[in-house]
Amino acid sequence: MLNALDLGRSPTPLPRHYAVASLLLLLAESPAHGYDLVTRLGSLGLAATDLSSHYRMLRAMEHDGLIASHWEHSATGPDRRLYRLTPAGVSDLHDWGRILGCGHQSLGDYLDRYENLMGHRAADGAA
């Protein structure tokens, strides 16, 4: 029996680089600080377990020109880096939308066929 946890994977497998797509989406919604972005990833199915890897990802995305950042002065605490999407990031966001849309359609087709098959088996008394 397939057990995703035994295989060392997330119980809900997500596409490779889904975290990048998710960060692009979050930044398209609004510019944000790194920690805010990392905590908001949970709303897209990504746990904020390794903060350092998320910050490395943000630096890599900035290096690739997908996002830009600047230091923002804070009167109540340390200065924080504010990230925003660049035009190249918007283009990648649209690419991800198309890629994930195709994946969504394929998964929907699979699940429709699976549910149809299981429904027929249950009606026939087979498991």
N, C-alpha and C positions, 0 to 999 in steps of 0.2 A: 504494500500500500504506500502511495506517495505521501510523504510527510515533509512539507517545506521546511519546517523547523529543524528536522533531523538532517536536512541537506544544507543547513547553515544559511538559508535564504529567508528573506522576508515572507511572511504568510501570504502577502499579496505582491507577487512579482511585478515590478514596474520596468518600463523600458530603460535601457542604458542611457545615461545622461539625463534622466528625467529630472534630476535635481537642478540642472542648468535650465531646462525648460521652465521649471517651477519658479526659479529665481527671476527669470526674465518676465514671467507673468506677474509676479508680485511687484516688481519694479515698474511694470507698465501701469499697474494700478496706482502706485504712488512711490516717489523716492523714499528711501528708508535707510536707517542705520543697520549695520551688520547684525547685531543681536536681535533686532526686531524682525529682520528677514528670516533668520534662523528659527525663531520661535513660530513665525507664521507658516513655515514649511509644513508643520503638523497638519494644517488645514488641507493640505494637498497629499496627505498620506506619507509624509516623510518625517521620521522622528529626528529630533535634534540631539542625537546621542554623542556625536563627536564634533564639537564646536570648531576645533582647529581645522578639520577637513573642510568645513563649510567656508571658513575664512580663506583657506587656500584656494578654494573654488572661486570665490569672489575675486581674489587677486588675479587668478588665471583668466577669468572673464574680462577683467579690466585690461590685462595685458593683450588680450585678443581684440579689444576695442568694442566689446559688446555692452559694457557699462563704463561709467566714469564716476569718480568720487572726488570729494573735497572734504577738508576738515571743517567741522562746524563748531564754533565756540559755544560752550555751555556755561551759563552763570551759576548753575547748581551742581556741577560735577566736572569730570574731565571732558576735554574736547572729544567729539566723536566724528567718525567718518560717515558722510552721507553719500549713498549710492543712488545713481539715476541711470536710466536706459539711454543708450546712444542710438543714432539712426541705424547703425549696423545691428544693434541689439533688437530693434523693432523688426528688422528684416528677418533675423533668426527666430524671433517670437512667431512671426507669421509662418515660417517654415515649420516650426514645431506644431503649430496649430493644424497644418495640413497633414503632417506625419501622424500626429496623435488622432486626428479625425479618421484617417484611413485605418489605423489600428482599432479604433473604437468600432468602426463599421465591421471589420473582420471579426472582432470578439463578439459583437452582437449577433452576427450570422452564425458563429459557432454555438453560442448559447441558445439561440432559437432552435437550431437543429438538435442540440443536446436535450433541451426541454421537450421538444416534440418526440424524440426517441424515448426518453424516460417516461413521458406521459403515456405513450402507447404501450410500453412494457408494463407499467403499473396497471393499466386497464386490462392487459392480458393476464395479469397475475404473476408476471416474471419480475425479478429484481435486477 
